[in-house]
Structure formats: structure tokens, C-alpha cells
Amino acid sequence: MKKDDKKEKEEQKEDRFEEMYQKLVNYEQQIHAKNQKRIRIGLRCIILIPLIFLILLFWTDSNKVVFLILWITSLFALAVYLIGVEYMDYNLQETLQKLGGDEDGRKPEALIGEEAEELEEKLDEEYF
């Protein structure tokens, strides 16, 4: 009787932990998808903000140095933003991998996609 109760409690505990782990994995996947969206927005801003400054420069006929400083500052700010998003996402994936162990064989996934990683590998093989 007691052994059956112990077994039942162990199974319930295991089921609860499995359910919690699945919720954590789902949460990580949602955050990863949001981070991918944030990266896309950041890359679009890197294209749009210089264009806006260029238009303002020609439209206002003011000092070019001011717009150059604003443009450089905005690019640094966007770079810091993109690095921060990537860093947070990578840490989240590393933590999840440590919690789950190597049972599912997942590696941290890059936000910019596998194509960039493949390109990097090809360049390394070709030039190094």
C-alpha cells in the first residue's frame, strides 16, 4: 500500500515537473519569436533613421555637422539595442539548455537565422 502511494506521488511529481518544463520551453519560444521581431525592427531602423536625417539635412539647410553627430549617435544606440536583444536571447536559451540538459539536443539558435551562420562557415572555410 505505502509503496503504491510513494510510486503515485513520484509519478505526480514527475508529471508536474514535465509540465513545468514544457511551459518554460513554450515561454522561451515566445520570447525568442518576439526577439526576432525586435531584431527586424532594429535593422529597419538602421536603414530608416539615416534616410530621415538625410532628408532633414537637405530640407532644413542647417549645419551638416549636427546631422552627422545625430546620425552617428543613433547608429551607436541602435547597435547597443541590437546587441542587448541578442545577448538576452542567448542567455535565455543557455539557461533553458542547462535546465533541460542535453536530452533534447538543442543548441542556442541565432536570432538572425541559420543562413548567416552558414555564410560565416563558408567564408571561414574559403579564406582561413
C-alpha positions as CSV (number, residue, x, y, z in Angstrom):
1,M,0.0,0.0,0.0
2,K,2.7,2.5,1.0
3,K,4.8,1.6,-2.0
4,D,2.0,2.3,-4.3
5,D,1.3,5.6,-2.7
6,K,5.0,6.5,-3.0
7,K,5.1,5.5,-6.6
8,E,2.0,7.5,-7.3
9,K,3.4,10.6,-5.6
10,E,6.7,10.2,-7.5
11,E,4.8,9.9,-10.8
12,Q,2.6,13.0,-10.0
13,K,5.8,14.9,-9.1
14,E,7.4,13.9,-12.3
15,D,4.4,14.8,-14.4
16,R,4.2,18.2,-12.7
17,F,7.9,18.8,-13.4
18,E,7.5,17.8,-17.0
19,E,4.5,20.1,-17.4
20,M,6.5,23.0,-15.8
21,Y,9.4,22.3,-18.2
22,Q,7.1,22.3,-21.2
23,K,5.6,25.7,-20.1
24,L,9.2,27.0,-19.7
25,V,10.1,25.8,-23.2
26,N,6.9,27.4,-24.6
27,Y,7.7,30.7,-22.8
28,E,11.2,30.7,-24.2
29,Q,9.9,30.1,-27.7
30,Q,7.5,33.0,-27.4
31,I,10.3,35.3,-26.1
32,H,12.6,34.1,-29.0
33,A,9.9,35.0,-31.6
34,K,9.5,38.4,-30.0
35,N,13.2,38.9,-30.0
36,Q,13.3,38.0,-33.7
37,K,10.7,40.7,-34.3
38,R,12.7,43.2,-32.3
39,I,15.8,42.5,-34.4
40,R,13.9,43.0,-37.6
41,I,12.6,46.4,-36.3
42,G,16.1,47.4,-35.2
43,L,17.5,46.6,-38.7
44,R,14.8,48.6,-40.4
45,C,15.6,51.5,-38.1
46,I,19.2,51.3,-39.1
47,I,18.0,51.9,-42.7
48,L,15.3,54.4,-42.0
49,I,17.0,56.7,-39.5
50,P,19.9,57.8,-41.8
51,L,17.4,58.4,-44.5
52,I,15.3,60.6,-42.2
53,F,18.4,62.6,-41.2
54,L,19.4,62.9,-44.9
55,I,16.0,64.3,-45.8
56,L,16.1,66.7,-42.8
57,L,19.6,67.8,-43.8
58,F,18.5,68.9,-47.3
59,W,15.2,70.2,-46.2
60,T,16.4,72.5,-43.4
61,D,19.7,73.7,-44.9
62,S,21.3,73.7,-41.5
63,N,24.7,72.7,-40.2
64,K,25.8,69.3,-41.6
65,V,27.9,68.5,-38.5
66,V,24.8,68.4,-36.3
67,F,23.1,65.8,-38.5
68,L,26.3,63.8,-38.8
69,I,26.6,63.7,-35.0
70,L,22.9,62.7,-34.6
71,W,23.3,60.0,-37.3
72,I,26.4,58.5,-35.7
73,T,24.8,58.6,-32.2
74,S,21.6,57.0,-33.5
75,L,23.6,54.2,-35.1
76,F,25.5,53.5,-31.9
77,A,22.2,53.5,-29.9
78,L,20.7,51.0,-32.4
79,A,23.8,48.8,-32.3
80,V,23.6,48.7,-28.5
81,Y,19.9,47.9,-28.7
82,L,20.5,45.0,-31.2
83,I,23.4,43.6,-29.1
84,G,21.3,43.8,-26.0
85,V,18.4,41.9,-27.6
86,E,20.8,39.2,-28.9
87,Y,22.6,38.9,-25.6
88,M,19.3,38.5,-23.6
89,D,18.0,35.9,-26.1
90,Y,21.3,33.9,-26.0
91,N,21.3,33.9,-22.2
92,L,17.7,32.7,-22.1
93,Q,18.5,29.8,-24.4
94,E,21.6,28.9,-22.5
95,T,19.6,28.8,-19.2
96,L,17.0,26.7,-20.8
97,Q,19.6,24.3,-22.1
98,K,21.2,24.0,-18.7
99,L,17.8,23.3,-17.1
100,G,16.8,20.7,-19.7
101,G,20.2,19.1,-20.0
102,D,21.3,17.6,-23.3
103,E,18.3,15.3,-23.6
104,D,16.6,17.2,-26.4
105,G,19.9,18.1,-28.1
106,R,19.0,21.8,-28.6
107,K,21.7,24.4,-29.3
108,P,21.1,28.1,-28.8
109,E,19.6,29.4,-32.0
110,A,20.8,32.7,-33.6
111,L,18.3,35.4,-34.0
112,I,19.4,36.4,-37.5
113,G,18.8,32.9,-38.8
114,E,20.8,29.9,-40.0
115,E,21.7,31.5,-43.3
116,A,24.1,33.9,-41.7
117,E,25.7,31.0,-39.8
118,E,26.1,29.0,-43.0
119,L,27.6,32.0,-44.7
120,E,30.1,32.5,-41.9
121,E,31.1,28.8,-42.1
122,K,31.6,29.1,-45.9
123,L,33.7,32.2,-45.5
124,D,35.8,30.6,-42.8
125,E,36.4,27.5,-45.0
126,E,37.2,29.6,-48.0
127,Y,39.5,32.2,-46.5
128,F,41.0,30.6,-43.4
